[in-house]
Amino acid sequence: MKGSSEGKTGKGPGAEDEPVKALRFLTLRQVAEELNTKESTIRALIRTGEIPAIQVGGRGQWRLGRVDVETYITAAYVRAAGDIGRGNTVVSLEEPG
């Protein structure tokens, strides 16, 4: 992600042998960046139950489990493959020309 990576990569002073630890939970912004979409889209996915999330602390502080995000992505690929197989695509996958 953006910003200083010291302490996050295990490459800070005295941390050469520490493994990089993946975050268990992600913010809406992190998930939106990962999926190259808007935070409002992620909020809609949470609201419809397509992807589970937990509310932490104050208003609007939502977190999504990394595993849940990966599960959502895998399921989206399966749905897309089924849609393509049935010819149910909105966007043409053929090359123009």
C-alpha positions as CSV (number, residue, x, y, z in Angstrom):
1,M,0.0,0.0,0.0
2,K,0.9,3.7,0.0
3,G,3.2,5.3,2.5
4,S,6.2,4.1,4.4
5,S,6.7,0.4,4.3
6,E,9.0,0.2,7.3
7,G,7.6,-2.1,9.9
8,K,5.2,-3.6,7.4
9,T,7.7,-5.4,5.2
10,G,9.9,-6.8,8.0
11,K,12.8,-4.7,6.6
12,G,13.0,-2.1,9.4
13,P,16.0,-1.9,11.6
14,G,16.7,-5.2,13.3
15,A,13.9,-7.0,11.5
16,E,15.8,-8.6,8.6
17,D,14.7,-12.1,9.5
18,E,11.1,-11.3,10.4
19,P,8.6,-12.6,7.9
20,V,6.1,-10.3,6.3
21,K,2.8,-10.7,8.0
22,A,-0.3,-10.2,5.8
23,L,-3.1,-8.2,7.4
24,R,-6.0,-10.3,8.5
25,F,-8.5,-7.5,8.0
26,L,-8.7,-4.8,5.3
27,T,-10.4,-1.4,5.2
28,L,-13.0,-0.5,2.6
29,R,-10.4,1.6,0.8
30,Q,-7.9,-1.3,0.7
31,V,-10.5,-3.7,-0.7
32,A,-11.7,-1.1,-3.2
33,E,-8.1,-0.6,-4.4
34,E,-7.5,-4.3,-4.6
35,L,-10.6,-4.7,-6.8
36,N,-10.0,-1.5,-8.7
37,T,-13.4,-0.1,-7.8
38,K,-15.0,2.5,-5.6
39,E,-15.6,2.3,-1.8
40,S,-19.3,2.7,-2.5
41,T,-19.3,-0.5,-4.5
42,I,-17.7,-2.4,-1.6
43,R,-20.3,-0.9,0.7
44,A,-23.0,-2.2,-1.6
45,L,-21.5,-5.6,-1.6
46,I,-21.5,-5.6,2.2
47,R,-25.1,-4.3,2.3
48,T,-26.4,-7.1,0.0
49,G,-24.5,-9.7,1.9
50,E,-22.2,-10.7,-1.1
51,I,-19.2,-10.1,1.0
52,P,-19.1,-10.3,4.8
53,A,-17.7,-7.5,7.0
54,I,-17.5,-6.5,10.6
55,Q,-18.0,-3.1,12.1
56,V,-15.3,-2.0,14.4
57,G,-15.7,0.9,16.9
58,G,-17.3,4.0,15.6
59,R,-19.6,4.8,12.8
60,G,-18.5,3.7,9.4
61,Q,-15.5,1.7,10.6
62,W,-15.9,-1.5,8.5
63,R,-13.3,-4.2,8.1
64,L,-13.3,-7.2,5.7
65,G,-11.4,-10.4,6.3
66,R,-8.7,-11.0,3.7
67,V,-9.9,-14.6,3.4
68,D,-13.5,-13.3,2.8
69,V,-12.2,-11.0,0.0
70,E,-10.3,-13.9,-1.6
71,T,-13.4,-16.1,-1.4
72,Y,-15.5,-13.4,-3.0
73,I,-13.0,-13.1,-5.9
74,T,-12.9,-16.8,-6.4
75,A,-16.7,-17.0,-6.5
76,A,-16.8,-14.0,-8.9
77,Y,-14.5,-15.9,-11.3
78,V,-16.8,-19.0,-11.1
79,R,-19.9,-16.8,-11.8
80,A,-18.1,-15.1,-14.7
81,A,-17.0,-18.4,-16.2
82,G,-20.6,-19.7,-16.0
83,D,-22.0,-16.5,-17.6
84,I,-19.4,-16.7,-20.4
85,G,-20.2,-20.3,-21.0
86,R,-23.9,-19.5,-21.3
87,G,-23.2,-16.5,-23.5
88,N,-24.6,-14.2,-20.8
89,T,-22.0,-11.4,-21.0
90,V,-22.7,-7.7,-21.1
91,V,-19.3,-6.8,-22.4
92,S,-18.0,-8.5,-25.5
93,L,-14.7,-10.4,-24.9
94,E,-13.9,-10.4,-28.6
95,E,-11.1,-8.3,-30.0
96,P,-12.4,-5.4,-32.1
97,G,-11.8,-5.5,-35.8
